[in-house]
Amino acid sequence: MKKKHEQVIDPCIQICTIDSDSGLCIGCSRTPKEINNWFLMTPEEKIELVKQLAKR
């Protein structure tokens, strides 16, 4: 059973630099938009994003 307030660990590792070629953070592989939207996302959206990050 899922917890009502499921926590998803933020992928940020405090290396916050956007690569000019890829447009992705070199620390967490997220786009600036994904970083900004993290706290607005549902747990399900965060889980899906983390799965996508593993493929980048």
The 8 nearest C-alpha neighbors of each residue, nearest first, counted from 0:
[[1, 2, 3, 5, 4, 6, 43, 42],
 [2, 0, 3, 5, 4, 6, 42, 43],
 [1, 3, 5, 4, 0, 6, 42, 7],
 [2, 4, 5, 1, 0, 6, 42, 41],
 [5, 3, 2, 6, 42, 1, 7, 41],
 [4, 6, 2, 3, 42, 7, 1, 43],
 [7, 5, 4, 8, 42, 2, 9, 3],
 [8, 6, 42, 9, 5, 45, 46, 43],
 [7, 9, 10, 6, 11, 45, 46, 49],
 [8, 10, 11, 7, 37, 12, 45, 49],
 [11, 9, 27, 8, 12, 49, 26, 29],
 [12, 10, 27, 9, 13, 26, 14, 15],
 [11, 13, 14, 26, 10, 27, 15, 9],
 [14, 12, 15, 11, 26, 27, 16, 10],
 [15, 13, 26, 12, 16, 25, 11, 27],
 [16, 14, 13, 26, 24, 17, 25, 12],
 [15, 17, 24, 25, 14, 18, 26, 23],
 [16, 18, 24, 23, 22, 25, 19, 15],
 [17, 19, 22, 23, 20, 21, 24, 25],
 [18, 20, 22, 21, 17, 23, 16, 24],
 [21, 19, 18, 22, 23, 17, 24, 25],
 [22, 20, 23, 18, 19, 17, 24, 30],
 [21, 23, 18, 19, 20, 17, 30, 24],
 [24, 22, 30, 28, 29, 17, 21, 18],
 [23, 25, 17, 28, 16, 26, 29, 27],
 [24, 26, 28, 16, 27, 17, 18, 23],
 [27, 25, 14, 24, 12, 15, 28, 11],
 [26, 28, 11, 29, 24, 10, 25, 12],
 [29, 27, 24, 23, 25, 26, 52, 30],
 [30, 28, 23, 24, 27, 33, 34, 31],
 [29, 31, 23, 33, 32, 22, 24, 34],
 [30, 32, 34, 33, 35, 29, 23, 24],
 [33, 31, 35, 30, 34, 36, 29, 37],
 [34, 32, 30, 36, 31, 35, 29, 37],
 [33, 35, 31, 37, 32, 36, 29, 30],
 [36, 34, 32, 33, 37, 31, 38, 39],
 [35, 37, 33, 39, 34, 38, 32, 40],
 [38, 36, 40, 34, 39, 35, 33, 45],
 [37, 39, 40, 36, 35, 41, 34, 45],
 [40, 38, 36, 37, 41, 35, 45, 44],
 [41, 39, 37, 38, 44, 45, 36, 42],
 [40, 42, 44, 43, 45, 39, 38, 37],
 [43, 41, 45, 44, 46, 7, 5, 40],
 [42, 44, 46, 41, 45, 47, 40, 48],
 [45, 43, 41, 47, 42, 46, 40, 48],
 [44, 46, 48, 42, 43, 47, 49, 40],
 [45, 47, 43, 49, 48, 44, 42, 50],
 [48, 46, 50, 44, 45, 49, 43, 51],
 [47, 49, 51, 45, 50, 46, 44, 52],
 [48, 50, 52, 46, 51, 47, 45, 53],
 [51, 49, 47, 48, 53, 52, 46, 54],
 [52, 50, 48, 54, 49, 53, 47, 55],
 [53, 51, 49, 55, 54, 50, 48, 28],
 [52, 54, 51, 50, 55, 49, 28, 48],
 [55, 53, 52, 51, 50, 49, 28, 48],
 [54, 52, 53, 51, 28, 29, 23, 50]]
